[in-house]
Amino acid sequence: MNSPYVDSSPPEKNHVMASNETITLYHGSKAGIQGAIAPTSRAHCDFGRGFYMGTDKTQPLTLICNYPHAKIYTLRVNLSNLKNFEIEVGLDWAMLVAYNRGKMENFKGSAAYNKFANLCKDFDMIIGYIANDRMFVVLDRFFNGEITDLALINSLSALKLGKQYVALTEKACKNIEILDVQEISENDRSRIKQESEANRAKGISLADEICKKYRREGLFFDEILKAGDIE
């Protein structure tokens, strides 16, 4: 069985992005940012420990809608003078999320594990797609061995995922400026929660359809990781 992860070089579609661009992004906080912006999220996020920002304002809102003092920040981010790595949506993106969420620990030291452990090393900013409410369900089914990589890839093409920018270093965080901050009202939090739950239900329905269609096609998560040790 051949594996796409024997080669430790980054996939061709993923690239180091040189940019002088300044962009507007959004960040959700459970109780507000205290002190200077820093790469201090919990470690097991999509792209590891960092400061997370999104292109779609609704996405960070879904993460904070259960907190009474939640705040949404509008930010200006200067990408110049940073080492930026952009990863395209696809299997490599999913495997990087798997690594950062601790799903590969049983395969520590394998070719696949080492590839994704080092893929974004020494970068200031990583840019990739968000595992939103619908995609989160499909990803979990892939990680748990319920659907194959082919089912996952087909589901990725069916979902409209927003992008997230993650400042991994203090240098990147210093390039972030707060433009505006708003506290989320109780009514808005209730509405956002309902929308989030509806999106999750759609994801479950989509995953069910995918499971049926691609039940016997492609490789499962553990098969991909095991194949990574075969030269």
KAWO-V624268 format. One record per residue. N is the residue number from 1. PHI is phi in degrees with one decimal (* if undefined). D_FIRST is the distance of its C-alpha to the first C-alpha in whole Angstrom. Layout:
N PHI D_FIRST
N PHI D_FIRST
This chain:
1 * 0
2 -85.1 4
3 -124.6 7
4 -74.8 10
5 -109.8 12
6 -66.8 11
7 -74.7 14
8 -86.7 17
9 -78.0 20
10 -62.2 21
11 -59.6 19
12 -62.2 22
13 -73.8 23
14 -91.1 24
15 -154.5 27
16 -76.8 30
17 -108.5 33
18 -92.7 37
19 -149.4 39
20 -104.4 43
21 -73.3 43
22 -115.2 45
23 -128.4 43
24 -101.9 44
25 -132.6 42
26 -130.8 43
27 -136.4 42
28 -102.3 43
29 -129.4 45
30 -66.8 46
31 -143.1 49
32 101.8 49
33 -74.5 48
34 -106.5 50
35 78.7 51
36 -73.9 49
37 -63.4 46
38 -146.2 43
39 -82.2 39
40 -123.3 40
41 -65.8 37
42 -61.9 36
43 -66.5 32
44 -88.9 30
45 -99.4 31
46 -49.8 28
47 -119.5 28
48 86.3 30
49 -72.5 34
50 -178.5 36
51 -111.9 38
52 -95.7 37
53 -138.4 38
54 -128.1 38
55 -81.5 39
56 -104.6 40
57 -62.7 42
58 -70.4 42
59 -64.2 38
60 -63.2 40
61 -63.3 43
62 -67.3 40
63 -82.3 39
64 -120.4 43
65 -69.6 45
66 -93.0 45
67 -111.4 47
68 -66.1 51
69 -109.8 52
70 -62.8 48
71 -135.2 49
72 -114.5 47
73 -108.9 47
74 -101.2 47
75 -126.4 46
76 -108.8 47
77 -121.2 44
78 -99.5 44
79 -87.6 41
80 -70.6 42
81 63.6 42
82 -116.2 39
83 -89.8 35
84 -108.3 34
85 -118.8 30
86 -110.8 29
87 -113.9 26
88 -77.3 25
89 -72.0 24
90 157.3 20
91 -65.3 17
92 -62.6 18
93 -60.1 21
94 -63.1 20
95 -69.8 18
96 -66.2 21
97 -61.5 23
98 -60.1 21
99 -60.5 22
100 -69.3 25
101 -88.2 26
102 79.0 25
103 -83.2 22
104 -106.7 19
105 -59.6 22
106 -71.6 20
107 -118.9 17
108 -57.8 20
109 94.4 19
110 -73.3 15
111 -60.7 14
112 -64.8 14
113 -60.6 17
114 -64.2 19
115 -60.3 18
116 -81.6 20
117 -67.5 23
118 -108.3 24
119 -60.2 23
120 -111.5 27
121 -63.1 28
122 71.3 32
123 -97.9 32
124 -89.1 36
125 -137.9 34
126 -115.0 31
127 -122.2 31
128 -160.9 29
129 -85.3 29
130 -91.0 30
131 -80.5 29
132 -73.6 32
133 -56.3 33
134 -73.3 31
135 -69.9 28
136 -58.5 28
137 -64.6 28
138 -66.1 25
139 -60.8 23
140 -61.3 24
141 -65.8 23
142 -67.3 19
143 -62.1 20
144 -87.3 21
145 79.8 18
146 -91.8 20
147 -133.0 18
148 -90.2 15
149 -63.2 15
150 -65.9 16
151 -63.4 19
152 -62.5 19
153 -61.6 19
154 -66.7 22
155 -71.8 24
156 -60.5 24
157 -71.7 26
158 -88.8 28
159 -105.5 30
160 -94.9 32
161 -98.2 31
162 -79.7 34
163 -98.3 33
164 -124.5 34
165 -113.7 35
166 -122.1 35
167 -78.9 37
168 -92.9 35
169 -128.0 38
170 -61.7 42
171 -59.4 42
172 -65.0 41
173 -63.6 43
174 -70.9 46
175 -92.5 45
176 -109.8 45
177 -120.0 49
178 -81.3 50
179 -95.8 52
180 -159.7 52
181 -137.3 52
182 -133.9 52
183 -84.5 53
184 -90.9 51
185 -70.4 54
186 -62.0 53
187 -63.7 53
188 -65.4 51
189 -63.5 48
190 -65.2 49
191 -64.9 48
192 -64.0 45
193 -62.4 44
194 -63.4 44
195 -64.0 42
196 -63.1 39
197 -65.3 39
198 -66.1 40
199 -64.9 37
200 -64.9 35
201 -63.3 36
202 -63.2 34
203 -64.0 31
204 -63.0 31
205 -63.6 32
206 -63.2 29
207 -61.4 26
208 -61.2 27
209 -64.3 27
210 -65.8 24
211 -56.6 23
212 -69.7 24
213 -73.1 23
214 -116.3 19
215 -59.2 19
216 -119.5 16
217 -117.8 14
218 90.3 12
219 -113.3 10
220 -86.8 13
221 -52.6 14
222 -67.9 13
223 -66.9 9
224 -63.7 9
225 -66.4 11
226 -65.8 9
227 -65.3 6
228 -63.5 9
229 -89.5 10
230 -95.7 8
231 -79.1 9
